[in-house]
Amino acid sequence: METFKTFVQCYVSLAPKEWQIISSKFDSKVYKKGELLLEEDKVCNHLSFLESGLLHFFIWNDGEIKTKFFTEAPYIFTSQRSFNNRIPAKENIQAIENSIVWQVSYKDHQELLKIPVWNTLAQKITQEVQFFTENILEELQNKTAEERYSLLLKNRSDLVKRVPLKYLASYLGITPQSLSRIRRNI
């Protein structure tokens, strides 16, 4: 829980009483490698903090996995559309590595939003995720697969080492064979 507190304090200043209230609403859960944290068509009931591990967000498309993105610890995550609107998720969330997660229920999250510091944190994280999503879309539209892979190597080299090749290829929008060729040429 100390990792979570440090993470939160990167965005907002916390009084001890605020942290006591916030932390009391979260429960810890361990997910094993390969375990699903969320399945598509089910409502996402938690906003979560990834304390350790690595997560894979993906959809099924004609029987194939299409990777949306990865979440590395430490970070907050959820299926935003499903969680906020209380509708079935379109994506799956799977642990690529054994992962420790702190979760708050939708109901408790709504209560926490009444605390100004938590509301500010939620807004800042939402803006950050929106910025990240816009960057991904821009890269997909304007860069070749080789350029996108080079950016991954430059900006997230540890991720490249931890994620299975088939998921990296899917994230880049190419086949595993094409990614192997790109890797040989770099």
PyMOL commands that set and color helices and strands:
alter all, ss='L'
color gray80, all
select helices_A, chain A and resi 2-9+16-24+80-85+106-112+116-142+145-155+157-162+165-172+176-185
alter helices_A, ss='H'
color red, helices_A
select strands_A, chain A and resi 27-31+36-38+46-52+54-61+64-72+75-77+92-95+99-105
alter strands_A, ss='S'
color yellow, strands_A
deselect
rebuild
show_as cartoon
